[in-house]
Amino acid sequence: MPRPSPSGAAPAAAGSHDRPPGPSEDLELAGIRADPLTFLGDLATEYGDLCSHVTRGQTVWFANSPELARHILKDNYTNYTKAGTPDDFMLTPLLGKGLLTSNGAQWERQRRLCAPSFRRVAVESFDGLMVEAAVDLATAWGEAADRGETVRVDHDFTALTLRVVASALLGSELSAAGRGFGQAVDDINRFIGHFDGTPPADEDFRSRLRAYSGAKTFLDRVVGTMIGARRLTGPGGHHADLLDAMLGARDEHGDALSDRELHDQVLTMVMAGHETTAKALSWTLHLLDRHPEHAARVREEVDRVVGSRLPTAEDLSALTYTRQCLDEAVRLFPPVWLISRMAVDDDVLGGLRIPAGTLVCVSPWTMHRHPEHWEAPEEYRPERFAPERQHSRAGHSYLPFGGGPRVCIGQAFATTEAMLVLTVVMQRLRLTQAPGTTVVPEALVTLRPRDGLLMQVERRHG
């Protein structure tokens, strides 16, 4: 992979605009994508908090300070859009124009209509189905322990979070389509995560493209069928779900979301709402295994607060150390590792004039490791997130859900689910990394363990 070289710094770029320092050569995108985490880390280390590189003739700015991130994501967010970014290029054909990919007035309308459904008090009403799914998983893992089998933690968490988000959104466990849904998600990730926009003429690419196309068709049909059925039958079951809330939402003109808008929102929320939570849980279990002293404190807290009963959302405020361990895991391994925006108009960023049409990126991966904002940034230290230290941290130095007005709408849902699942698992089981396996982060659509997370399981006996 080509690495930036200090001697290759180029202060000037196309036109009359200066660009931030960075390598002067046009870098191969394939080389960057081979190890983007190392590339971004090296770029920031060698060139500073505002730097740049060129690939395929396009200049990309990289902002790596809380102040710059705040400007892009909050203070002047209307000038930094998702239109034209890699997310737009790869995700809009799949997800349509939902909250993740829409912009401007369309995004603002969707956000207003959907936001009430995702308030904390609303999502905490789903704690029962979250705990039920966690208990089923812990039971299955306990049975695997009895048989002396290892478990594939990342895959099992993906299945669990898919079940939860489908139940909460649609009032359905996708029992008929569940296996196909999970396979479709895998096929989509495998294609998007390795596609750089230039189709290679080889059979492996064609095979992944066929799988992606089939997965997209499958997901469209499942979501469309569920929305159509709900319009015919009315509210779902004995427990209103998030689709009911979105169907009933009205904007200031009295207009509801259209079928197309509902489809795009539901598909976006299913895709984004399960993958990131599953990865956050996987990284947390991995780090607790590597740091048994913190795992012991979590178990002590869970035993003291919850005991042997099932946890509820009301318990979460007392599980402060458990939450610290989760937050610190997401600092070190943020599932969303890169945020990209396109400048709509010329602006000034870090004292330099950024031209309209420039791609600018912020990386939670590097921001969360910035030595000026995190002491010993590579170490797992849950005490960083102790309640009394929350206000000492620079705003936008911690971006697990993005920042500014476009901060993830599902933040409360994700944290409630992750905390409840983690509580159930730590209450009942001990998990350790399977011998002979390695855990290496791989930055695809999300940050995932490259070769999976295989773990051995023991039942807790007090």
PADRENRO-597578 format. One record per residue (C-alpha): residue number from 0; residue in three letters; x, y, z. Coordinates in pm, 1 decimal, decimal comma. Example, Ala and Ser with C-alpha at 12.3 -4.5 7.8 and 13.67 -1.06 7.14 Angstrom:
(0; 'ALA'; (1230,0; -450,0; 780,0)) (1; 'SER'; (1367,0; -106,0; 714,0)) 
//
This chain:
(0; 'MET'; (0,0; 0,0; 0,0)) (1; 'PRO'; (141,7; 343,0; -86,3)) (2; 'ARG'; (212,9; 541,0; 226,5)) (3; 'PRO'; (219,7; 920,4; 252,1)) (4; 'SER'; (571,0; 1060,4; 255,7)) (5; 'PRO'; (658,2; 1388,9; 427,2)) (6; 'SER'; (886,9; 1476,0; 138,2)) (7; 'GLY'; (592,8; 1439,1; -97,2)) (8; 'ALA'; (379,6; 1706,5; 67,2)) (9; 'ALA'; (212,4; 1933,4; -182,1)) (10; 'PRO'; (92,9; 2273,6; -59,5)) (11; 'ALA'; (-88,4; 2357,7; -380,4)) (12; 'ALA'; (-356,7; 2178,2; -575,1)) (13; 'ALA'; (-586,4; 2238,9; -870,2)) (14; 'GLY'; (-701,8; 2593,1; -940,7)) (15; 'SER'; (-621,2; 2881,0; -706,9)) (16; 'HIS'; (-706,9; 2689,0; -392,3)) (17; 'ASP'; (-444,5; 2569,0; -151,2)) (18; 'ARG'; (-497,2; 2224,6; -13,2)) (19; 'PRO'; (-379,5; 2085,4; 318,4)) (20; 'PRO'; (-45,2; 1904,6; 326,9)) (21; 'GLY'; (-28,8; 1548,9; 205,9)) (22; 'PRO'; (138,4; 1318,9; -44,9)) (23; 'SER'; (173,6; 1474,6; -387,2)) (24; 'GLU'; (132,9; 1156,9; -591,7)) (25; 'ASP'; (-205,3; 1027,2; -703,6)) (26; 'LEU'; (-254,0; 727,0; -475,6)) (27; 'GLU'; (-408,9; 402,2; -589,2)) (28; 'LEU'; (-751,3; 355,9; -429,2)) (29; 'ALA'; (-696,6; -17,7; -410,4)) (30; 'GLY'; (-385,1; 41,4; -202,8)) (31; 'ILE'; (-571,2; 269,0; 38,8)) (32; 'ARG'; (-858,0; 25,7; 73,3)) (33; 'ALA'; (-625,0; -263,4; 146,2)) (34; 'ASP'; (-566,3; -115,5; 493,6)) (35; 'PRO'; (-757,0; 212,7; 534,3)) (36; 'LEU'; (-711,1; 226,7; 911,6)) (37; 'THR'; (-331,8; 229,6; 883,8)) (38; 'PHE'; (-349,7; 473,2; 593,2)) (39; 'LEU'; (-559,9; 724,9; 786,8)) (40; 'GLY'; (-350,8; 688,1; 1100,5)) (41; 'ASP'; (-26,7; 743,2; 908,5)) (42; 'LEU'; (-174,6; 1038,1; 719,0)) (43; 'ALA'; (-282,2; 1218,4; 1037,8)) (44; 'THR'; (43,9; 1138,5; 1218,4)) (45; 'GLU'; (267,2; 1264,0; 939,2)) (46; 'TYR'; (66,8; 1560,9; 813,0)) (47; 'GLY'; (-142,4; 1685,1; 1104,1)) (48; 'ASP'; (-506,3; 1736,1; 1193,0)) (49; 'LEU'; (-598,3; 1882,6; 853,7)) (50; 'CYS'; (-436,5; 1698,3; 566,2)) (51; 'SER'; (-525,0; 1563,1; 224,3)) (52; 'HIS'; (-446,8; 1312,0; -45,1)) (53; 'VAL'; (-533,5; 1263,0; -408,6)) (54; 'THR'; (-678,2; 946,9; -556,8)) (55; 'ARG'; (-808,4; 903,6; -911,0)) (56; 'GLY'; (-754,1; 1274,9; -962,7)) (57; 'GLN'; (-985,4; 1371,8; -676,3)) (58; 'THR'; (-851,0; 1565,7; -379,5)) (59; 'VAL'; (-982,8; 1436,9; -47,5)) (60; 'TRP'; (-950,3; 1645,8; 270,0)) (61; 'PHE'; (-910,6; 1467,6; 601,9)) (62; 'ALA'; (-1015,5; 1651,2; 920,4)) (63; 'ASN'; (-895,4; 1500,4; 1246,7)) (64; 'SER'; (-964,3; 1744,1; 1529,4)) (65; 'PRO'; (-1280,4; 1797,0; 1737,0)) (66; 'GLU'; (-1297,5; 2160,1; 1622,5)) (67; 'LEU'; (-1288,7; 2067,0; 1254,9)) (68; 'ALA'; (-1537,6; 1784,4; 1306,0)) (69; 'ARG'; (-1773,0; 2021,0; 1487,0)) (70; 'HIS'; (-1756,9; 2269,7; 1199,0)) (71; 'ILE'; (-1833,5; 2002,7; 938,9)) (72; 'LEU'; (-2093,6; 1801,7; 1128,6)) (73; 'LYS'; (-2265,4; 2073,5; 1332,8)) (74; 'ASP'; (-2181,6; 2440,9; 1292,3)) (75; 'ASN'; (-2197,1; 2447,0; 911,9)) (76; 'TYR'; (-2355,3; 2108,3; 848,9)) (77; 'THR'; (-2586,9; 2234,2; 573,1)) (78; 'ASN'; (-2278,3; 2299,7; 359,2)) (79; 'TYR'; (-2150,9; 1944,3; 401,8)) (80; 'THR'; (-2385,9; 1698,3; 240,7)) (81; 'LYS'; (-2386,1; 1324,6; 179,6)) (82; 'ALA'; (-2471,8; 1375,3; -189,1)) (83; 'GLY'; (-2182,4; 1265,6; -406,5)) (84; 'THR'; (-1996,2; 1087,4; -126,1)) (85; 'PRO'; (-1897,1; 719,7; -129,8)) (86; 'ASP'; (-2192,6; 652,2; 104,3)) (87; 'ASP'; (-2426,9; 807,1; -150,1)) (88; 'PHE'; (-2267,7; 615,3; -436,0)) (89; 'MET'; (-2283,0; 277,7; -263,1)) (90; 'LEU'; (-2581,7; 299,3; -28,3)) (91; 'THR'; (-2846,6; 502,4; -213,4)) (92; 'PRO'; (-2904,1; 231,5; -479,4)) (93; 'LEU'; (-2959,6; -13,4; -194,5)) (94; 'LEU'; (-3143,8; 192,4; 67,5)) (95; 'GLY'; (-3309,5; 463,7; -139,2)) (96; 'LYS'; (-3346,4; 806,4; 15,1)) (97; 'GLY'; (-3389,8; 728,2; 383,5)) (98; 'LEU'; (-3239,1; 912,9; 676,8)) (99; 'LEU'; (-2892,2; 776,3; 608,2)) (100; 'THR'; (-2871,0; 899,0; 248,3)) (101; 'SER'; (-3118,2; 1187,8; 203,2)) (102; 'ASN'; (-3021,8; 1555,0; 227,0)) (103; 'GLY'; (-3163,6; 1903,4; 275,8)) (104; 'ALA'; (-3537,5; 1956,9; 313,5)) (105; 'GLN'; (-3612,1; 1590,9; 237,0)) (106; 'TRP'; (-3390,4; 1475,1; 524,0)) (107; 'GLU'; (-3527,9; 1739,6; 763,6)) (108; 'ARG'; (-3887,3; 1630,2; 694,7)) (109; 'GLN'; (-3803,0; 1263,2; 744,3)) (110; 'ARG'; (-3614,7; 1336,1; 1065,3)) (111; 'ARG'; (-3908,4; 1531,3; 1211,6)) (112; 'LEU'; (-4152,5; 1253,5; 1124,5)) (113; 'CYS'; (-3936,9; 969,4; 1256,5)) (114; 'ALA'; (-3775,3; 1128,9; 1562,5)) (115; 'PRO'; (-4064,6; 1077,0; 1808,9)) (116; 'SER'; (-4048,5; 701,5; 1748,0)) (117; 'PHE'; (-3687,4; 691,7; 1866,2)) (118; 'ARG'; (-3706,0; 891,9; 2187,1)) (119; 'ARG'; (-3559,0; 705,0; 2481,4)) (120; 'VAL'; (-3893,8; 653,8; 2652,7)) (121; 'ALA'; (-4027,6; 497,9; 2331,1)) (122; 'VAL'; (-3738,9; 261,9; 2264,4)) (123; 'GLU'; (-3715,5; 148,4; 2626,0)) (124; 'SER'; (-4061,5; -1,3; 2588,7)) (125; 'PHE'; (-3893,7; -267,7; 2374,6)) (126; 'ASP'; (-3671,9; -386,5; 2658,5)) (127; 'GLY'; (-3870,8; -707,9; 2693,5)) (128; 'LEU'; (-3809,0; -826,7; 2339,2)) (129; 'MET'; (-3440,3; -725,8; 2367,6)) (130; 'VAL'; (-3398,2; -930,5; 2685,3)) (131; 'GLU'; (-3592,2; -1223,8; 2542,1)) (132; 'ALA'; (-3357,9; -1237,2; 2243,2)) (133; 'ALA'; (-3056,5; -1210,7; 2474,0)) (134; 'VAL'; (-3180,5; -1494,1; 2696,3)) (135; 'ASP'; (-3234,9; -1716,3; 2392,7)) (136; 'LEU'; (-2880,9; -1645,5; 2274,1)) (137; 'ALA'; (-2729,1; -1703,4; 2619,8)) (138; 'THR'; (-2919,7; -2030,9; 2642,6)) (139; 'ALA'; (-2788,3; -2144,4; 2303,6)) (140; 'TRP'; (-2435,1; -2048,9; 2402,2)) (141; 'GLY'; (-2471,4; -2235,2; 2732,1)) (142; 'GLU'; (-2575,7; -2546,2; 2541,8)) (143; 'ALA'; (-2273,4; -2502,9; 2314,2)) (144; 'ALA'; (-2057,1; -2488,4; 2627,3)) (145; 'ASP'; (-2206,3; -2817,8; 2747,4)) (146; 'ARG'; (-2106,6; -2974,6; 2415,8)) (147; 'GLY'; (-1758,0; -2823,8; 2430,0)) (148; 'GLU'; (-1818,7; -2618,3; 2116,8)) (149; 'THR'; (-1695,0; -2270,0; 2034,8)) (150; 'VAL'; (-1939,3; -2000,7; 1924,6)) (151; 'ARG'; (-1909,3; -1745,8; 1644,6)) (152; 'VAL'; (-1991,0; -1440,0; 1853,0)) (153; 'ASP'; (-2005,3; -1179,8; 1574,8)) (154; 'HIS'; (-2243,7; -1387,5; 1361,2)) (155; 'ASP'; (-2466,7; -1472,4; 1655,9)) (156; 'PHE'; (-2488,1; -1109,0; 1763,0)) (157; 'THR'; (-2580,3; -1012,9; 1407,2)) (158; 'ALA'; (-2867,7; -1262,9; 1411,3)) (159; 'LEU'; (-2980,0; -1136,0; 1753,3)) (160; 'THR'; (-2978,4; -766,2; 1660,5)) (161; 'LEU'; (-3153,7; -839,2; 1330,3)) (162; 'ARG'; (-3425,6; -1021,3; 1524,3)) (163; 'VAL'; (-3462,4; -730,3; 1767,0)) (164; 'VAL'; (-3475,3; -451,3; 1510,9)) (165; 'ALA'; (-3720,4; -646,0; 1292,5)) (166; 'SER'; (-3946,2; -710,1; 1592,1)) (167; 'ALA'; (-3932,0; -349,1; 1708,6)) (168; 'LEU'; (-3979,5; -199,9; 1363,2)) (169; 'LEU'; (-4221,5; -442,2; 1206,9)) (170; 'GLY'; (-4376,5; -643,3; 1488,4)) (171; 'SER'; (-4229,6; -953,9; 1326,9)) (172; 'GLU'; (-3935,7; -1179,6; 1404,6)) (173; 'LEU'; (-3892,5; -1247,3; 1033,3)) (174; 'SER'; (-3937,1; -1612,4; 1121,0)) (175; 'ALA'; (-4017,5; -1703,3; 763,1)) (176; 'ALA'; (-3756,9; -1479,4; 602,3)) (177; 'GLY'; (-3503,2; -1458,0; 883,9)) (178; 'ARG'; (-3236,6; -1689,7; 741,2)) (179; 'GLY'; (-3266,7; -1533,5; 398,0)) (180; 'PHE'; (-3256,4; -1184,4; 549,6)) (181; 'GLY'; (-2933,0; -1256,8; 732,5)) (182; 'GLN'; (-2776,1; -1407,9; 421,1)) (183; 'ALA'; (-2886,5; -1106,8; 217,2)) (184; 'VAL'; (-2715,7; -871,6; 463,5)) (185; 'ASP'; (-2393,7; -1074,8; 438,6)) (186; 'ASP'; (-2404,4; -1068,4; 57,6)) (187; 'ILE'; (-2454,4; -691,6; 55,6)) (188; 'ASN'; (-2169,0; -627,3; 297,4)) (189; 'ARG'; (-1936,3; -856,3; 103,4)) (190; 'PHE'; (-2005,1; -667,6; -220,0)) (191; 'ILE'; (-2007,2; -308,6; -90,4)) (192; 'GLY'; (-1709,1; -358,9; 136,7)) (193; 'HIS'; (-1477,7; -458,2; -149,8)) (194; 'PHE'; (-1616,9; -254,8; -441,9)) (195; 'ASP'; (-1420,7; 56,4; -540,8)) (196; 'GLY'; (-1637,7; 166,5; -832,9)) (197; 'THR'; (-1440,4; -5,3; -1108,9)) (198; 'PRO'; (-1586,9; -346,2; -1190,3)) (199; 'PRO'; (-1309,4; -599,6; -1247,4)) (200; 'ALA'; (-1370,4; -850,8; -1521,9)) (201; 'ASP'; (-1336,7; -1161,2; -1309,2)) (202; 'GLU'; (-1576,6; -1430,5; -1198,6)) (203; 'ASP'; (-1539,1; -1352,2; -827,4)) (204; 'PHE'; (-1668,3; -999,0; -883,4)) (205; 'ARG'; (-1952,7; -1121,2; -1103,9)) (206; 'SER'; (-2050,0; -1376,5; -840,7)) (207; 'ARG'; (-2057,0; -1114,7; -564,8)) (208; 'LEU'; (-2254,6; -876,8; -789,7)) (209; 'ARG'; (-2514,8; -1145,5; -860,6)) (210; 'ALA'; (-2545,3; -1216,9; -487,9)) (211; 'TYR'; (-2580,2; -844,2; -413,2)) (212; 'SER'; (-2851,1; -799,3; -678,3)) (213; 'GLY'; (-3044,2; -1098,3; -549,4)) (214; 'ALA'; (-3010,8; -976,1; -190,0)) (215; 'LYS'; (-3139,6; -629,5; -278,5)) (216; 'THR'; (-3441,7; -777,1; -456,9)) (217; 'PHE'; (-3512,8; -1003,9; -159,9)) (218; 'LEU'; (-3493,3; -721,1; 95,4)) (219; 'ASP'; (-3712,2; -493,0; -116,1)) (220; 'ARG'; (-3979,8; -762,3; -139,1)) (221; 'VAL'; (-3977,7; -847,5; 230,7)) (222; 'VAL'; (-4001,5; -484,4; 343,5)) (223; 'GLY'; (-4260,5; -395,5; 79,1)) (224; 'THR'; (-4477,6; -692,0; 172,3)) (225; 'MET'; (-4468,8; -604,8; 542,4)) (226; 'ILE'; (-4559,2; -240,5; 485,5)) (227; 'GLY'; (-4839,7; -334,8; 246,7)) (228; 'ALA'; (-4980,3; -587,8; 492,3)) (229; 'ARG'; (-4972,1; -335,9; 776,4)) (230; 'ARG'; (-5163,3; -79,0; 572,9)) (231; 'LEU'; (-5433,2; -340,9; 518,5)) (232; 'THR'; (-5449,9; -484,9; 869,0)) (233; 'GLY'; (-5380,3; -177,0; 1080,4)) (234; 'PRO'; (-5159,9; -159,5; 1391,4)) (235; 'GLY'; (-4947,5; -462,0; 1464,6)) (236; 'GLY'; (-5050,3; -698,8; 1741,2)) (237; 'HIS'; (-5079,1; -622,7; 2109,0)) (238; 'HIS'; (-4767,2; -405,9; 2121,3)) (239; 'ALA'; (-4735,9; -106,4; 1890,8)) (240; 'ASP'; (-4410,5; -111,3; 1694,7)) (241; 'LEU'; (-4207,8; 160,0; 1527,2)) (242; 'LEU'; (-4378,9; 103,9; 1192,3)) (243; 'ASP'; (-4712,3; 190,6; 1355,2)) (244; 'ALA'; (-4561,3; 514,8; 1480,3)) (245; 'MET'; (-4418,2; 604,0; 1140,5)) (246; 'LEU'; (-4744,9; 519,0; 964,9)) (247; 'GLY'; (-4925,8; 756,3; 1198,6)) (248; 'ALA'; (-4674,7; 1042,3; 1179,0)) (249; 'ARG'; (-4777,1; 1363,8; 1002,2)) (250; 'ASP'; (-4573,4; 1667,7; 901,4)) (251; 'GLU'; (-4676,0; 2030,6; 950,3)) (252; 'HIS'; (-4895,0; 2007,7; 638,5)) (253; 'GLY'; (-5072,6; 1697,6; 760,9)) (254; 'ASP'; (-4894,0; 1474,5; 511,4)) (255; 'ALA'; (-4777,2; 1122,0; 599,4)) (256; 'LEU'; (-4474,2; 932,4; 475,2)) (257; 'SER'; (-4536,5; 779,7; 133,2)) (258; 'ASP'; (-4499,1; 406,9; 69,3)) (259; 'ARG'; (-4162,2; 477,3; -96,7)) (260; 'GLU'; (-4045,6; 684,1; 200,4)) (261; 'LEU'; (-4162,8; 418,5; 445,2)) (262; 'HIS'; (-3983,4; 149,2; 247,5)) (263; 'ASP'; (-3659,5; 345,1; 245,1)) (264; 'GLN'; (-3681,4; 429,7; 617,2)) (265; 'VAL'; (-3757,4; 73,9; 724,9)) (266; 'LEU'; (-3482,2; -77,1; 510,4)) (267; 'THR'; (-3233,9; 185,7; 631,8)) (268; 'MET'; (-3323,2; 122,1; 995,2)) (269; 'VAL'; (-3307,9; -254,9; 961,3)) (270; 'MET'; (-2969,3; -243,7; 790,9)) (271; 'ALA'; (-2808,2; 29,6; 1002,2)) (272; 'GLY'; (-2988,3; -66,7; 1321,2)) (273; 'HIS'; (-2857,6; -419,7; 1354,5)) (274; 'GLU'; (-2508,7; -424,1; 1205,3)) (275; 'THR'; (-2351,8; -149,9; 1417,1)) (276; 'THR'; (-2499,5; -277,9; 1744,7)) (277; 'ALA'; (-2379,8; -631,2; 1672,6)) (278; 'LYS'; (-2027,1; -507,6; 1609,2)) (279; 'ALA'; (-2027,2; -292,1; 1924,9)) (280; 'LEU'; (-2125,0; -596,2; 2131,2)) (281; 'SER'; (-1864,2; -815,7; 1963,4)) (282; 'TRP'; (-1582,0; -570,3; 2031,2)) (283; 'THR'; (-1697,2; -525,4; 2390,8)) (284; 'LEU'; (-1685,9; -898,2; 2464,0)) (285; 'HIS'; (-1346,7; -921,8; 2295,9)) (286; 'LEU'; (-1200,6; -643,1; 2510,6)) (287; 'LEU'; (-1355,3; -771,2; 2833,4)) (288; 'ASP'; (-1192,8; -1106,1; 2762,0)) (289; 'ARG'; (-855,5; -936,6; 2707,8)) (290; 'HIS'; (-900,9; -737,6; 3031,0)) (291; 'PRO'; (-1042,5; -974,7; 3294,5)) (292; 'GLU'; (-1012,9; -714,4; 3570,6)) (293; 'HIS'; (-1278,3; -505,0; 3397,4)) (294; 'ALA'; (-1491,8; -809,8; 3322,6)) (295; 'ALA'; (-1486,6; -895,9; 3694,2)) (296; 'ARG'; (-1610,3; -547,1; 3783,9)) (297; 'VAL'; (-1891,0; -574,2; 3529,2)) (298; 'ARG'; (-2002,4; -910,0; 3672,2)) (299; 'GLU'; (-1993,3; -771,3; 4024,8)) (300; 'GLU'; (-2207,9; -476,0; 3918,9)) (301; 'VAL'; (-2455,5; -693,9; 3728,3)) (302; 'ASP'; (-2484,3; -932,8; 4024,3)) (303; 'ARG'; (-2540,9; -644,1; 4263,3)) (304; 'VAL'; (-2789,8; -450,0; 4051,9)) (305; 'VAL'; (-2977,3; -728,9; 3874,3)) (306; 'GLY'; (-2900,3; -1048,6; 4063,6)) (307; 'SER'; (-3053,1; -1356,2; 3905,1)) (308; 'ARG'; (-3365,4; -1188,3; 3767,7)) (309; 'LEU'; (-3404,3; -1055,7; 3412,7)) (310; 'PRO'; (-3282,2; -699,2; 3359,8)) (311; 'THR'; (-3510,0; -417,7; 3245,4)) (312; 'ALA'; (-3450,2; -74,0; 3101,2)) (313; 'GLU'; (-3496,0; 67,9; 3451,1)) (314; 'ASP'; (-3175,9; -108,2; 3561,4)) (315; 'LEU'; (-2954,3; 64,0; 3307,0)) (316; 'SER'; (-2899,5; 385,5; 3499,4)) (317; 'ALA'; (-2743,7; 182,3; 3783,6)) (318; 'LEU'; (-2516,0; -21,2; 3554,4)) (319; 'THR'; (-2267,7; 262,1; 3523,9)) (320; 'TYR'; (-1947,0; 60,2; 3497,1)) (321; 'THR'; (-2100,6; -175,3; 3241,8)) (322; 'ARG'; (-2187,5; 129,3; 3031,7)) (323; 'GLN'; (-1831,9; 263,7; 3069,8)) (324; 'CYS'; (-1692,4; -65,1; 2935,7)) (325; 'LEU'; (-1927,9; -50,6; 2637,3)) (326; 'ASP'; (-1844,4; 313,5; 2561,3)) (327; 'GLU'; (-1469,8; 249,5; 2583,9)) (328; 'ALA'; (-1497,6; -51,6; 2352,4)) (329; 'VAL'; (-1675,7; 163,9; 2094,9)) (330; 'ARG'; (-1405,4; 428,2; 2134,6)) (331; 'LEU'; (-1133,8; 179,9; 2042,6)) (332; 'PHE'; (-1338,3; -1,8; 1776,3)) (333; 'PRO'; (-1606,8; 234,4; 1642,1)) (334; 'PRO'; (-1840,1; 34,3; 1415,1)) (335; 'VAL'; (-1880,9; 344,3; 1197,0)) (336; 'TRP'; (-1514,5; 418,4; 1129,7)) (337; 'LEU'; (-1544,7; 684,5; 857,3)) (338; 'ILE'; (-1781,3; 977,5; 796,7)) (339; 'SER'; (-1770,1; 1145,0; 456,5)) (340; 'ARG'; (-1925,6; 1470,6; 335,0)) (341; 'MET'; (-1916,5; 1680,6; 17,3)) (342; 'ALA'; (-1874,7; 2059,4; 37,0)) (343; 'VAL'; (-2170,7; 2227,2; -135,4)) (344; 'ASP'; (-2016,0; 2576,8; -148,5)) (345; 'ASP'; (-1670,0; 2716,0; -87,0)) (346; 'ASP'; (-1590,5; 2738,2; 283,3)) (347; 'VAL'; (-1297,3; 2802,6; 514,8)) (348; 'LEU'; (-1174,7; 2498,6; 704,7)) (349; 'GLY'; (-873,2; 2519,9; 933,6)) (350; 'GLY'; (-777,5; 2854,3; 778,6)) (351; 'LEU'; (-778,0; 2713,8; 424,7)) (352; 'ARG'; (-1037,0; 2773,2; 157,2)) (353; 'ILE'; (-1208,5; 2444,9; 74,3)) (354; 'PRO'; (-1359,1; 2447,1; -275,3)) (355; 'ALA'; (-1716,3; 2346,2; -346,1)) (356; 'GLY'; (-1730,2; 1984,2; -456,9)) (357; 'THR'; (-1448,5; 1869,9; -228,7)) (358; 'LEU'; (-1484,8; 1539,2; -46,4)) (359; 'VAL'; (-1396,6; 1577,2; 322,3)) (360; 'CYS'; (-1369,7; 1290,9; 570,2)) (361; 'VAL'; (-1376,0; 1256,1; 948,1)) (362; 'SER'; (-1271,2; 925,7; 1101,3)) (363; 'PRO'; (-1392,5; 816,5; 1445,4)) (364; 'TRP'; (-1113,7; 556,2; 1431,7)) (365; 'THR'; (-839,1; 819,6; 1430,9)) (366; 'MET'; (-1031,0; 1079,4; 1632,4)) (367; 'HIS'; (-1079,7; 828,7; 1913,9)) (368; 'ARG'; (-704,4; 766,8; 1915,3)) (369; 'HIS'; (-592,7; 1130,1; 1903,5)) (370; 'PRO'; (-313,2; 1164,1; 2161,8)) (371; 'GLU'; (-402,8; 1525,8; 2238,5)) (372; 'HIS'; (-752,6; 1428,3; 2345,6)) (373; 'TRP'; (-707,6; 1079,2; 2489,7)) (374; 'GLU'; (-440,4; 977,5; 2736,6)) (375; 'ALA'; (-274,6; 647,2; 2636,8)) (376; 'PRO'; (-526,0; 622,7; 2350,7)) (377; 'GLU'; (-445,4; 263,1; 2255,5)) (378; 'GLU'; (-524,2; 132,1; 2604,8)) (379; 'TYR'; (-863,1; 3,0; 2719,2)) (380; 'ARG'; (-954,1; 229,7; 3011,2)) (381; 'PRO'; (-1328,0; 232,9; 3091,2)) (382; 'GLU'; (-1270,0; 489,1; 3366,1)) (383; 'ARG'; (-1243,7; 751,6; 3090,6)) (384; 'PHE'; (-1622,4; 741,2; 3074,7)) (385; 'ALA'; (-1692,6; 773,5; 3446,6)) (386; 'PRO'; (-1986,7; 1012,2; 3498,9)) (387; 'GLU'; (-1771,0; 1272,2; 3671,1)) (388; 'ARG'; (-1537,3; 1288,7; 3370,2)) (389; 'GLN'; (-1800,4; 1327,6; 3099,2)) (390; 'HIS'; (-1777,1; 1706,5; 3079,6)) (391; 'SER'; (-1397,2; 1719,7; 3064,2)) (392; 'ARG'; (-1389,4; 1571,0; 2714,2)) (393; 'ALA'; (-1381,9; 1798,7; 2410,0)) (394; 'GLY'; (-1705,1; 1797,0; 2213,7)) (395; 'HIS'; (-1684,3; 1593,3; 1891,4)) (396; 'SER'; (-1376,9; 1405,8; 2013,2)) (397; 'TYR'; (-1603,3; 1101,1; 2060,9)) (398; 'LEU'; (-1821,7; 1020,2; 1760,7)) (399; 'PRO'; (-1967,8; 670,1; 1794,2)) (400; 'PHE'; (-2297,0; 788,9; 1644,0)) (401; 'GLY'; (-2169,9; 1078,4; 1435,6)) (402; 'GLY'; (-2226,2; 1436,7; 1545,0)) (403; 'GLY'; (-2440,3; 1743,2; 1497,3)) (404; 'PRO'; (-2802,1; 1737,6; 1375,3)) (405; 'ARG'; (-2738,6; 1419,2; 1176,1)) (406; 'VAL'; (-2632,3; 1221,4; 1481,4)) (407; 'CYS'; (-2776,7; 870,5; 1450,6)) (408; 'ILE'; (-3149,5; 871,2; 1526,0)) (409; 'GLY'; (-3119,3; 517,4; 1665,6)) (410; 'GLN'; (-2863,5; 605,3; 1933,8)) (411; 'ALA'; (-3097,1; 539,6; 2227,5)) (412; 'PHE'; (-3224,9; 216,9; 2071,0)) (413; 'ALA'; (-2873,4; 88,0; 2007,9)) (414; 'THR'; (-2738,2; 167,1; 2353,4)) (415; 'THR'; (-3044,7; 25,9; 2531,0)) (416; 'GLU'; (-3021,0; -297,4; 2331,9)) (417; 'ALA'; (-2644,7; -332,3; 2370,2)) (418; 'MET'; (-2660,0; -274,2; 2745,6)) (419; 'LEU'; (-2940,2; -523,7; 2802,7)) (420; 'VAL'; (-2779,7; -792,6; 2589,0)) (421; 'LEU'; (-2440,3; -739,5; 2752,3)) (422; 'THR'; (-2601,1; -760,2; 3097,4)) (423; 'VAL'; (-2769,3; -1092,7; 3021,8)) (424; 'VAL'; (-2453,1; -1242,9; 2872,3)) (425; 'MET'; (-2227,3; -1131,6; 3158,4)) (426; 'GLN'; (-2486,3; -1245,3; 3412,9)) (427; 'ARG'; (-2490,3; -1603,0; 3283,7)) (428; 'LEU'; (-2168,5; -1680,4; 3097,6)) (429; 'ARG'; (-1792,7; -1636,8; 3068,8)) (430; 'LEU'; (-1648,4; -1608,4; 2719,3)) (431; 'THR'; (-1282,4; -1638,2; 2621,8)) (432; 'GLN'; (-1114,7; -1619,9; 2284,3)) (433; 'ALA'; (-1077,4; -1957,2; 2118,4)) (434; 'PRO'; (-715,2; -2081,4; 2117,8)) (435; 'GLY'; (-527,8; -2037,3; 1794,3)) (436; 'THR'; (-746,9; -1753,4; 1669,2)) (437; 'THR'; (-655,8; -1390,1; 1608,8)) (438; 'VAL'; (-876,3; -1081,2; 1617,1)) (439; 'VAL'; (-788,0; -813,8; 1362,5)) (440; 'PRO'; (-1012,1; -516,6; 1276,8)) (441; 'GLU'; (-1123,5; -491,8; 915,2)) (442; 'ALA'; (-1278,9; -169,8; 786,6)) (443; 'LEU'; (-1552,6; -258,3; 538,9)) (444; 'VAL'; (-1900,9; -106,5; 561,3)) (445; 'THR'; (-1854,9; -132,9; 937,4)) (446; 'LEU'; (-1552,3; -214,6; 1151,1)) (447; 'ARG'; (-1561,9; -589,1; 1204,8)) (448; 'PRO'; (-1329,9; -868,4; 1320,0)) (449; 'ARG'; (-1166,1; -974,9; 992,4)) (450; 'ASP'; (-1178,7; -1349,1; 1061,8)) (451; 'GLY'; (-1474,7; -1342,0; 1294,8)) (452; 'LEU'; (-1479,2; -1369,8; 1672,6)) (453; 'LEU'; (-1464,2; -1731,6; 1786,7)) (454; 'MET'; (-1498,1; -1779,5; 2161,4)) (455; 'GLN'; (-1521,7; -2056,4; 2416,9)) (456; 'VAL'; (-1809,8; -2043,1; 2663,4)) (457; 'GLU'; (-1841,8; -2139,2; 3027,4)) (458; 'ARG'; (-2155,2; -2119,9; 3236,7)) (459; 'ARG'; (-2120,1; -1904,9; 3546,3)) (460; 'HIS'; (-2161,0; -2086,8; 3877,2)) (461; 'GLY'; (-2179,5; -1791,7; 4109,4)) 
//
